Amino acid sequence: NVWKRATSVEIKGPVRVVHRYVDMPGQRAEYYNETLGRMEEVEACQPAMGYSFAAGTTDGPGSFAFEQGTTTSNPVWNAVRNFVAAPTQDDIKCHGAKPILLATGR
């Protein structure tokens, strides 16, 4: 426990908070692609929640038959998703192996 450690130090003084909204889609970053041996620029995706989101958490399962780590989509759930807000082909490509359940950025 951090409070009982002999090395713990109490921090005193005023609390300062800095908050900033960042529009993540469109943010760019560079990383070293070890497979290709070069620097590459990547761009953040539009937000989306995948099938694993619907699986719930370790302290409580979700509804239906969703499982964490799912990498294949289901035509029935895709039809429901598309009724609410269909992801674009760019969304699907950007999110890679994660099947999109809710295209929350649309």
C-alpha positions as CSV (number, residue, x, y, z in Angstrom):
1,N,0.0,0.0,0.0
2,V,1.4,3.4,-1.1
3,W,0.3,5.1,2.2
4,K,2.3,2.6,4.4
5,R,5.6,2.7,2.5
6,A,8.5,4.3,4.4
7,T,9.6,5.9,1.1
8,S,6.2,7.6,0.5
9,V,6.3,11.4,0.4
10,E,3.3,13.6,1.0
11,I,2.8,16.2,-1.7
12,K,1.7,19.6,-0.4
13,G,0.5,22.7,-2.3
14,P,-2.3,23.8,-4.6
15,V,-3.9,21.5,-7.0
16,R,-3.7,22.6,-10.6
17,V,-5.7,21.0,-13.4
18,V,-5.1,21.5,-17.1
19,H,-7.7,20.1,-19.5
20,R,-7.6,20.1,-23.3
21,Y,-9.9,18.6,-25.9
22,V,-8.1,17.0,-28.7
23,D,-9.9,16.0,-31.9
24,M,-8.2,12.6,-32.3
25,P,-9.3,11.7,-35.8
26,G,-6.8,13.3,-38.1
27,Q,-4.0,13.4,-35.6
28,R,-0.8,12.2,-37.1
29,A,2.2,10.4,-35.6
30,E,5.4,8.8,-36.9
31,Y,6.7,5.4,-35.8
32,Y,9.4,3.1,-36.9
33,N,8.0,0.1,-38.8
34,E,10.4,-2.7,-37.9
35,T,9.0,-5.0,-40.6
36,L,9.7,-2.5,-43.4
37,G,12.7,-1.0,-41.7
38,R,11.6,2.6,-42.1
39,M,9.7,5.5,-40.4
40,E,6.0,5.7,-41.3
41,E,3.3,8.3,-40.7
42,V,0.0,7.1,-39.4
43,E,-3.3,8.9,-38.8
44,A,-5.8,8.3,-36.1
45,C,-9.1,6.6,-37.0
46,Q,-12.7,7.8,-36.5
47,P,-13.8,6.4,-33.2
48,A,-15.6,3.0,-33.2
49,M,-16.5,0.3,-30.6
50,G,-15.7,-3.2,-31.6
51,Y,-17.4,-6.5,-30.9
52,S,-15.1,-7.0,-27.9
53,F,-16.6,-3.9,-26.3
54,A,-19.9,-5.7,-26.1
55,A,-18.3,-8.7,-24.4
56,G,-18.2,-6.8,-21.2
57,T,-15.4,-6.7,-18.7
58,T,-13.6,-9.1,-16.4
59,D,-16.0,-8.1,-13.5
60,G,-19.2,-8.5,-15.6
61,P,-20.0,-10.0,-18.9
62,G,-21.9,-8.2,-21.6
63,S,-25.1,-9.4,-23.2
64,F,-25.5,-11.8,-26.1
65,A,-22.7,-14.0,-27.3
66,F,-19.9,-11.5,-27.8
67,E,-16.4,-12.5,-26.8
68,Q,-13.2,-10.5,-26.2
69,G,-10.7,-10.7,-28.9
70,T,-13.2,-11.3,-31.7
71,T,-11.6,-10.7,-35.1
72,T,-14.4,-11.9,-37.4
73,S,-17.7,-10.1,-38.0
74,N,-21.3,-11.4,-37.9
75,P,-23.7,-10.5,-40.7
76,V,-26.7,-10.2,-38.2
77,W,-24.8,-7.8,-35.9
78,N,-23.5,-5.9,-39.0
79,A,-27.1,-5.4,-40.2
80,V,-28.0,-3.9,-36.8
81,R,-24.9,-1.8,-36.8
82,N,-25.6,-0.5,-40.3
83,F,-29.1,0.4,-39.3
84,V,-27.7,2.6,-36.5
85,A,-24.7,4.1,-38.4
86,A,-22.7,2.2,-41.0
87,P,-19.0,2.6,-40.9
88,T,-17.3,3.7,-44.1
89,Q,-14.8,1.5,-45.9
90,D,-12.1,3.9,-44.6
91,D,-13.3,3.2,-41.0
92,I,-13.2,-0.6,-41.6
93,K,-9.7,-0.4,-43.1
94,C,-8.4,2.0,-40.4
95,H,-9.6,-0.3,-37.6
96,G,-7.9,-3.3,-39.1
97,A,-8.8,-6.7,-37.6
98,K,-11.3,-5.2,-35.1
99,P,-14.8,-5.7,-36.4
100,I,-16.8,-2.5,-35.8
101,L,-20.1,-2.9,-33.8
102,L,-20.8,0.8,-33.3
103,A,-19.3,3.5,-35.6
104,T,-19.5,6.1,-32.8
105,G,-17.6,8.7,-34.9
106,R,-20.3,8.8,-37.5
